[in-house]
Each structure stands twice: as C-alpha cells, then as structure tokens.
Amino acid sequence: MTSGRAYTSTRRQEQARQTRRAILDAAARLFVDPGYAATRLTAVAAEAGVAVQTLYAVFGSKRQLLSDLIDVTIAGDDAPVALPDRGFVAEIRALPDARARLARYARHLTETHERQAQVMLALAGAATADPDAAAVWRKNLEDRQRGMTMFAADLNTTGQLREDLSVERIADVLWLAMDVHNYDRLVRERGWTAEEFQQWYVDTVAGAILAPPH
C-alpha cells in the first residue's frame, strides 16, 4: 500500500509540474504577442489547455505568473536551485584567470539571452505602462545588480583587475554589459553570431576592468 501511495503521489507531482510548465509556456508566448497588458489570464489558461481556476491555484495572480516566468526563463528550468548554486557558477569560480572566467560567463550569458530575449524585451516594454510589470522589471534589475556584484567580487580574487576601480564600479560595468538590449541589437538586429557576441562581451569587459599586462 505504501508503494502505491508513493506512486500516486509521484504521478500527481509530475502532473502538477507539467501543468505549471504548460501555463508558463503559454504565458511566454502570449506575453510577447499580443503582450502582457493585452493578455488576460483566461487567454493564458485557454492557450495552456487548463481551467482558469487551475491557473489561479498554481500562480495566484498575473503578476506572480510573470515573475515566475522571468525566473524560469532566466534559469532555463524550474528546478528549485538558486542561480549562485548552479553548476556554471562553480565552473567559473574554478578558473584561475579573470579573462577565462569572463569567457565562461559570456557563454552562459549568450545561452540565457538566446532563451529569454523576447520575454525580457516584452517585460521591459510592459514595465513602461503597467505597475505590476514595472515591479517585476525592477526586481530583475536588482537581482542582476546583486549577481554582478558577486561576480565582481569573484573576479577580484584573481588579482588581475584594475586597482583604480572599486568592486562596485566593476559590478556596474558587468551589469551594463549583460543587458539583454546589447544582445538584441547586435545579434537579432545586426545579425551577429552567438560566437561574435561572446567575443564582444569578453573583449569589451576585459578592456574595461582588467589591469594592463606588465
């Protein structure tokens, strides 16, 4: 009996995960086109093939759905693992050279932008007129700033950064360079390849924050 209950519980958890994923996928499509403000939750539920009551039971509100969508889009999955605890962060920290760390981060950043650019640009546009979207956008900016402050501190341990720049100023450079608008303009608008974007990121950031070779 215990085995049967465990199987039933596992199956229900998987069904719940699939339902959540379907709603998030539907929101990702509709929040981009026709847009966040123009999309009702009834439309998201219909697109996901679930009842709107189910959507409310899972997310509670449109704002929470948007916030969770941004988190999942950035992470690439809905695993309950914070970004600082993900494998790519350990890989970056294991590299002894600052430029090598920037190159590994550039690969992660490019993969993230490939996945999230449309959703993030839609959020940025919605934030200009919708208070809930603006709150989610501000949270994302703050999260990015905290993340880049951590990255700046990690890079500083290499002893290869410019001595005239504070960790805070280095974090600001990293924060600006990672902005999705850079990827959108260079790759989506100007036709750069992912590899060219990564090289641009490394060359630009390294030139701004690394100490010149002796």
C-alpha positions in Angstrom: 0.0 0.0 0.0 2.8 2.4 0.8 4.3 1.8 -2.6 1.0 2.5 -4.3 0.6 5.8 -2.4 4.1 6.8 -3.2 3.5 6.1 -6.9 0.3 8.1 -6.9 2.0 11.0 -5.1 4.8 10.9 -7.6 2.4 10.9 -10.5 0.4 13.8 -9.1 3.6 15.8 -8.6 4.6 15.1 -12.2 1.2 16.1 -13.4 1.4 19.3 -11.4 4.8 20.1 -12.8 3.5 19.5 -16.4 0.5 21.8 -15.7 2.8 24.5 -14.4 5.1 24.2 -17.4 2.2 24.4 -19.8 1.0 27.6 -18.2 4.4 29.1 -18.2 4.9 28.2 -21.9 1.6 29.7 -22.8 2.4 32.9 -20.9 5.8 33.1 -22.6 4.1 33.1 -26.0 1.2 35.5 -25.1 3.1 38.0 -23.0 5.3 38.5 -26.1 2.5 38.7 -28.6 0.0 40.3 -28.1 1.8 41.5 -24.9 1.5 41.4 -21.1 -1.1 44.2 -20.7 -3.3 42.9 -23.6 -3.3 39.3 -22.3 -6.0 38.1 -19.9 -5.4 35.1 -17.7 -8.4 33.4 -19.3 -6.4 33.5 -22.6 -3.3 32.1 -20.9 -5.4 29.3 -19.4 -7.0 28.5 -22.8 -3.6 28.5 -24.5 -2.3 26.1 -21.9 -5.4 23.9 -22.0 -6.3 24.3 -18.4 -9.1 25.9 -16.4 -8.5 29.4 -15.3 -9.2 28.3 -11.7 -6.2 25.9 -12.1 -4.0 28.8 -13.2 -5.1 30.9 -10.2 -4.4 27.9 -7.9 -0.9 27.5 -9.2 0.2 31.1 -9.5 -2.4 33.2 -7.6 -2.1 36.3 -9.8 -1.0 37.6 -13.2 1.9 39.4 -11.6 3.2 36.2 -9.9 2.8 34.4 -13.2 5.0 37.0 -14.8 7.6 36.9 -12.0 7.8 33.1 -12.1 8.0 33.2 -15.9 11.0 35.5 -15.7 12.7 33.3 -13.1 12.2 30.1 -15.1 13.2 31.8 -18.4 16.5 33.0 -16.9 17.3 29.7 -15.2 16.3 27.6 -18.1 14.2 25.2 -15.9 12.0 25.2 -12.9 14.4 23.3 -10.6 14.5 24.8 -7.1 18.2 25.7 -7.4 19.3 29.3 -6.9 21.5 30.8 -9.6 24.5 31.1 -7.3 24.3 27.4 -6.6 24.1 26.3 -10.3 26.9 24.4 -12.0 28.1 27.1 -14.3 28.9 29.3 -11.3 31.2 26.7 -9.8 32.8 26.3 -13.2 33.5 30.0 -13.4 35.0 30.1 -9.9 37.2 27.1 -10.6 39.0 29.1 -13.4 42.2 30.8 -12.2 42.3 33.5 -14.9 39.9 36.5 -15.0 39.6 36.6 -18.7 38.8 32.8 -18.7 36.1 33.5 -16.2 34.6 36.2 -18.4 34.7 33.9 -21.3 32.8 31.2 -19.4 30.3 33.7 -18.2 29.9 35.0 -21.7 28.9 31.5 -22.9 26.3 31.3 -20.1 25.0 34.8 -20.9 24.6 34.1 -24.5 22.7 30.9 -23.9 20.5 32.8 -21.5 19.8 35.6 -23.9 19.0 33.1 -26.7 16.3 31.7 -24.4 15.0 34.8 -22.8 15.5 37.8 -25.1 11.9 38.0 -26.4 10.3 37.6 -23.0 12.7 40.1 -21.3 12.2 42.7 -24.0 8.4 42.3 -23.7 8.7 42.8 -19.9 10.8 45.9 -20.5 8.1 47.3 -22.8 5.3 46.4 -20.4 7.1 48.0 -17.5 6.7 51.4 -19.0 2.9 51.3 -18.6 1.9 48.5 -16.2 2.7 48.8 -12.5 2.9 45.1 -11.9 5.3 44.6 -14.8 7.3 47.6 -13.6 7.7 45.9 -10.2 8.9 42.7 -11.8 11.3 44.6 -14.0 12.7 46.5 -11.0 13.2 43.2 -9.2 15.0 41.8 -12.2 17.3 44.8 -12.3 18.1 44.5 -8.6 18.7 40.7 -9.0 21.1 41.4 -11.8 22.9 44.0 -9.8 23.4 41.6 -6.9 24.5 38.9 -9.2 27.1 41.1 -10.9 28.3 42.4 -7.5 29.0 38.7 -6.6 30.7 38.2 -10.0 32.8 41.3 -9.5 34.0 40.0 -6.1 34.8 36.7 -7.6 36.8 38.3 -10.4 38.6 40.4 -7.8 40.1 37.4 -6.2 42.2 36.8 -9.3 44.3 39.9 -8.6 44.0 40.8 -12.3 41.6 43.8 -12.1 42.4 47.4 -12.3 43.4 48.8 -9.0 41.7 52.2 -9.6 38.3 50.6 -9.9 36.2 49.6 -6.9 34.3 46.3 -6.8 31.1 48.4 -7.0 32.3 50.1 -10.2 33.3 46.8 -11.7 29.9 45.4 -10.9 28.3 48.3 -12.7 30.4 47.6 -15.9 29.3 43.9 -15.7 25.7 44.9 -15.1 25.7 47.1 -18.1 27.4 44.6 -20.4 25.0 41.8 -19.6 21.9 43.8 -20.6 19.6 42.0 -23.0 19.4 45.0 -25.2 23.0 44.6 -26.2 22.3 41.0 -27.4 19.1 42.2 -29.1 20.8 44.9 -31.1 23.9 43.0 -32.0 22.5 39.5 -32.7 18.9 40.0 -33.5 19.1 43.3 -35.3 22.7 43.4 -36.7 23.0 39.7 -37.4 26.0 38.9 -35.3 26.6 35.2 -34.5 26.5 34.0 -30.9 30.2 33.5 -31.0 30.8 37.0 -32.2 28.6 38.3 -29.3 30.5 36.3 -26.8 33.8 37.6 -28.1 32.5 41.2 -28.0 31.5 40.7 -24.4 34.8 39.3 -23.3 36.9 42.0 -25.2 34.7 44.8 -24.1 34.5 43.9 -20.4 38.2 42.8 -20.2 39.3 46.0 -21.8 37.3 48.0 -19.2 38.2 46.2 -15.9 41.4 44.1 -16.3 44.7 45.6 -15.4 47.0 46.0 -18.5 49.7 43.4 -18.8 53.1 44.4 -17.4 
